[in-house]
Amino acid sequence: MDFYPIAIEKLIEEFAKLPGIGYKTAQRLTLHVLNLPREEVDEFAEALVKARGTIKYCSVCGNYTDTDPCGICSNPSRDKSTICIIEQPKDIISLEKVREYNGVYHVLHGVISPMSGKGPDDIKLKELVRRINEDVKEIIVATNPNVEGEATAMYISRILKPLGVKVTRIAHGVPVGGDLEYADEVTLSKALEGRVEL
């Protein structure tokens, strides 16, 4: 039973392909776009096409950029002796918002996940190893605290330790403002494991 013309159904389908967007949200977005003035729709479409056409990956770290190398890699005030390994470019935004880290990054573009058919050769590990030189003092592994993220962190540690570089892992545990009664066993275990002296 088709409620909409084919063009509207197609647009709903396309919006629904976006992460976190279900059919109802895609439908709302489609109907909103249809009610926009033609100039705004043209600007939106042009922004999509321009972003897709001009944004590329930094040849050094793998972050999104419109210049190569990216602004972080080319910034002389960044500490190049520390590399923070993350899963996706969007993770850089989260870490940069904290304003505590002044090193550089390396984006893996995924994690090791045998269930999904992704092995070490499917993520940017060779590129990471090529970046290790005598100037690099520490590698911070900031993959997500799930099975795949932990497996990837352990694999990275195993391949980098023989190179003489310090490999650390971001801490995991109970979030600020969280209640212990709502924390799962793994989170509490990690919180106890990573405890610090007061």
C-alpha positions in Angstrom: 0.0 0.0 0.0 1.8 3.2 -1.2 0.8 6.4 0.6 3.3 8.6 -1.3 4.4 9.2 -4.8 7.5 7.3 -5.9 9.8 10.3 -5.6 8.7 10.9 -1.9 9.1 7.2 -1.1 12.6 7.2 -2.7 13.6 10.2 -0.6 12.3 8.5 2.6 14.3 5.4 1.7 17.5 7.5 1.3 17.1 9.3 4.6 16.4 6.0 6.3 19.8 4.7 5.2 21.5 7.2 7.4 22.7 5.9 10.8 20.1 6.3 13.6 17.3 7.3 11.2 14.3 5.0 11.2 11.4 5.1 8.8 9.3 7.6 10.8 12.2 10.1 11.2 13.0 9.7 7.5 9.4 10.4 6.7 9.5 13.6 8.9 12.7 14.8 7.3 11.4 14.2 3.8 8.2 16.1 4.5 10.2 18.9 6.0 12.5 19.1 3.0 9.4 19.2 0.7 8.1 22.3 2.6 11.4 24.2 2.3 11.8 27.0 -0.2 13.4 25.8 -3.4 16.6 27.9 -2.7 17.2 26.1 0.7 16.7 22.7 -0.9 19.2 23.6 -3.6 21.7 24.9 -1.0 21.3 21.6 1.0 21.8 19.5 -2.1 24.8 21.6 -3.1 26.4 21.2 0.4 26.0 17.4 0.2 27.6 17.2 -3.2 30.4 19.7 -2.3 31.2 17.9 0.9 31.3 14.5 -0.8 33.5 15.9 -3.6 36.0 17.9 -1.6 36.5 16.0 1.7 39.1 13.3 1.7 41.2 11.5 4.3 44.4 13.0 5.6 47.4 11.0 4.2 49.0 11.1 7.7 46.3 10.3 10.2 43.2 9.4 8.2 41.0 12.2 9.5 38.5 14.0 7.3 40.1 17.0 5.7 39.9 19.4 2.7 43.7 20.0 2.8 46.4 17.4 3.1 47.8 16.9 5.7 44.9 17.9 7.9 45.0 20.9 10.3 45.9 18.8 13.3 48.8 17.0 11.6 50.2 20.2 10.1 49.9 22.2 13.3 53.4 22.8 14.6 52.2 23.3 18.2 50.8 19.7 18.4 52.9 17.1 20.3 53.9 14.7 17.6 55.5 12.3 20.2 52.0 11.1 21.3 49.6 9.4 18.9 46.0 8.7 20.0 44.5 5.7 18.1 40.8 6.0 17.4 38.3 4.0 15.4 36.6 6.7 13.3 37.2 10.3 12.3 34.2 11.4 14.4 36.0 10.3 17.6 38.5 13.1 17.0 35.7 15.6 17.6 34.8 14.0 20.9 38.4 14.1 22.2 39.1 17.6 20.9 36.1 19.0 22.8 37.7 18.0 26.1 40.7 20.2 25.3 43.1 18.0 27.4 44.9 16.3 24.6 47.5 18.1 22.4 49.0 15.1 20.5 48.1 13.8 17.1 45.8 11.0 16.0 45.6 7.9 14.0 42.2 6.8 12.6 41.9 3.0 12.2 38.7 3.3 10.1 37.2 0.3 11.9 38.2 -2.4 14.4 39.1 -6.1 14.3 35.9 -8.0 14.2 36.0 -11.6 13.1 32.2 -11.9 13.3 32.0 -9.1 10.7 34.8 -10.5 8.6 37.2 -7.7 9.6 40.8 -8.6 10.4 44.0 -6.6 11.0 44.5 -6.1 7.3 41.1 -4.4 7.0 42.0 -1.5 9.2 44.8 1.1 9.1 47.4 -0.8 11.1 50.2 -0.9 8.5 49.9 2.9 8.2 50.2 3.2 12.0 53.4 1.0 12.2 54.9 3.2 9.4 54.4 6.3 11.6 56.4 4.9 14.5 59.8 6.4 14.7 62.3 7.5 17.4 60.2 10.7 18.0 57.1 8.8 19.0 57.1 8.2 22.8 53.6 7.1 23.5 50.6 5.5 21.8 47.2 6.0 23.5 44.7 3.4 22.4 41.2 5.0 22.5 39.1 2.3 20.9 35.6 1.8 22.3 35.2 -0.4 25.4 33.4 -3.3 23.7 34.6 -6.7 22.6 35.9 -5.5 19.2 37.6 -2.4 20.7 39.3 -4.5 23.4 40.5 -7.1 20.9 41.9 -4.3 18.6 43.6 -2.6 21.6 45.3 -5.9 22.6 46.4 -6.6 19.0 47.9 -3.1 18.7 49.7 -3.5 22.0 51.2 -6.8 20.8 52.5 -5.4 17.5 53.8 -2.0 18.9 55.5 -3.1 22.2 58.4 -4.8 20.3 59.1 -1.4 18.6 60.0 0.1 22.0 57.1 2.5 22.2 54.9 3.0 25.3 51.4 1.8 24.7 48.6 3.0 27.0 44.8 2.5 27.1 42.2 5.1 28.0 40.5 4.4 31.3 37.0 2.9 31.5 34.6 2.8 34.3 31.6 4.5 35.9 30.8 7.9 34.2 30.7 11.1 36.2 27.1 11.5 37.4 26.4 7.8 37.0 24.9 5.6 39.7 26.6 2.3 40.7 23.2 0.5 40.8 22.8 1.1 37.0 26.4 0.1 36.0 26.9 -3.3 34.5 29.5 -5.8 35.8 32.1 -5.1 33.1 31.9 -1.3 33.7 32.3 -1.8 37.5 35.1 -4.3 36.9 37.0 -1.8 34.7 36.3 1.0 37.2 37.9 -1.1 40.1 40.7 -2.1 37.8 41.5 1.5 36.9 41.2 3.0 40.3 43.7 5.7 41.4 45.0 6.9 44.7 43.3 10.0 46.2 
